[in-house]
């Protein structure tokens, strides 16, 4: 059996284990996926390498720090690790979340690892807003809004018709975040946190296994949770 991990802090809320295990089963692969709450991602990656893991996902707050554990890395922040022949390769599959979105100006809320992994797929004219810097968020004149924070219940910016809204935060089941609810009410194009999870997770699956991801199985898995 091959093993894949999720490294983050915290991770108890994550739907990635459910989603990836459903994908492995659908693809008839003898693989499993387990979440580990870790505070030192570099030490954790070394442990995975020694134990013979095939790879990992990396989530908040370790997407930047984990680059130090990689032999090769796709930029200064990664969310997917492939461990091959004792070497750790870091990839950025978060870019897949924005695939197909054409935007000229973006408003990004958040300045952590998630914002960094999305950066290569964002337009040159992108405004970043953080509570420790430029605040409050202003999406005026933007055709894309991205919430790259875990904030769910507070509406940090008011979307308007014609904008595309991407919210990385998610709640289990049918609950919508405040931003997603406001965006749908305004008639925006919306990629909610569950769809974002599936998009990046499908690409991670393919990097680990080398086979096409069963995307609809993954989508069904995360949306069937009560």
N, C-alpha and C positions, 0 to 999 in steps of 0.2 A: 504494500500500500504506500502511496505517495502522500506526503503531508504538506499542507499550506497553512500559514498562520496569518492572523490579523494582529498588528502591533499598534497600540494606542493607549491613551489614558484620558478618560475612561473608555471602555469598549462594551460594557454590559448592554447598552441600548442598541447596538449595531445589528442590522439585519443581514450583513454580509455572510455570516456562517450559514444561515438558512438558505440564502440565495445561491451561494456557491455549492453547497452540498446538494441542492436540488439539481443544479447544472451538472455536477459530476455524475449523479445517478442517471440523469436523462441521457448523458453521453456514454453510459456504461463504463465509466472509469472507476478504478479502485483507488480513489483519492478521498481525503477528508480535509476539512477546514476548521480550524479552532481559533478562538479569540484569546489573546493574552494582554492583560492590563500591565503595561510596563512603563517605568519611568526613565530607564536608560536604554534607548533604542539601539545604540551601538553594541552594547553588551548583549542585548537580546538577539541581534542579528548574528553575532558570533556564535551564540548558543544554537541557533537554528542551523547554521552552517555545520557545526560539529555534529549535531544530531541527524544530519542528512535530510533536512527539509528541502522541498523543491522550490519554495518561494514564499512570498508573503505580500500582503497589502499593508500599507502604513497609513494611519489616519492621525487626526489631531492628538497631540500637538507636535508630532515627530517628523513631518514631511520634509522639513529642511535639515534637521539634525541628523537624520538617518543617512544623508548623503556621505557623511564621514565614514560610514561602514561599507560603502560600495567600492568595488574595484573599477567600475565604470558607471557613470550616472548621466542621465538625460537632463542636464540643467542643474540648478541649485536647489531644487525641490522635487521629490519623487514620491509616488504613492504605491508603486508596485516593484517588488524585487523578484528576480529570477536567480536561483542559485544553481549554477551549472559547473561541474568539474571543479568544485571548491571555490569558485569565483562568484561574487555577488554583483549582479547587474541591476542597476536602478532605472526604472522606466516611469514615464509620466502618462498614465492613461486618463487622467482627469481632463486632458485636452479633448477627449472624445465627447465630453458632455456638451461642448459647443460646436461640434461638427455639424455643418450645414447651415449654421446661423450666419447671415450676412449683416454686419452692423458697422456703422461708421463712427459711432461715439458710444462709449459705455460708461456706466456708473457701477463701480464695484464697491461693495460694503465689506470691509474686512481687509486685514493686511497680513494674515498668517500664511501658513503653508498652503492652504487651499487657494488663496488668491495668487500665490506664486506659481502653483502648478497650472492654473488657468491662464496665466499671463501670455504664454506663447500663442494662444488662440484668440486673444482679444485684439480689438483694433488699436492702431497707434494712438488714437485720441481716446484715452481711457482715464477717467478720474477715479482715484482711490480715496475712500473715506474710512477713517478709524477713529475710535473714541479718544485715542491718545494723540491724534493729529487733526486732520481736516474733518470738521463735524459741524452741523449735521449733514447727512447725505443730501445731495441735490442732483436729481435726475433730469432736470430741465434740459431739453434739447438732445437728450440721449435716446437712442433707439434700442438699447440693451441695458437691462438692470440685472446685476448678479449679486445675490446675497451669499457671501462666502464666510458667513459666521454661523454659529449654532443657534442664533436667536430665532425662536419660533412664534412666540405669542405677541411680540411687540412689532407694530408696523413702523419700520425705520424710514421708509420713503413711500410716497403715494404714486403708484403707477397710473398711467393714462393709456387710452386706446392708441394702438399703433406701436406700442413698445413690446419687445420680447422680454420676458422675465424668467430668470433662472434662479431657483432657490435651492441651495445645497442642503439646507436643514430639512428634516422630515420627522413626522410623527407616525406611529404605527397605525394601521387601519385606514379608515376613511377621513381621519382628522386632517384638516388643512392648516398650514401655517398662516399667520396673519397676512403675509405678503402674497402668498398664493391665492388666498381668498379674495384679496383686494384686486389682484391682477385679473382673475377670472371675471370678477364683477365688472371690471373696466373693459373687458373684451380683448385683453392682451393674449398674445401667444405665450404659453406657459410650459416650462419644463420644471416639474416639481422635484423635490428631493429624492423621491423613490425612482423616478425616471433617470435622474442624474446618477444614482447609485447603480442602476442597471447598465447604463452606457459605459461607465468606467469599468465596472465589474466584468462586463462581457469581453472587453479588450484584455483585461488582466487574465481572464480564463484562457484566452487564446495564446497569450504569451507563455503561460505555464505549460499548457497541454499540447499546443500545436494543432488543435482541432477547432473547427468553428463552434462558437458559443451558442447554446440553445436559448436564444434571447427571450423568446416568448415564455419559456419555462421559468426563466429568471424573473421576468416581469410578473408572472402569475404568482410566484412564490412570495415576493415582497408585498404584493397587493392583497394577498389572502390572509394576512396576519390581522387578527381582530384588535 
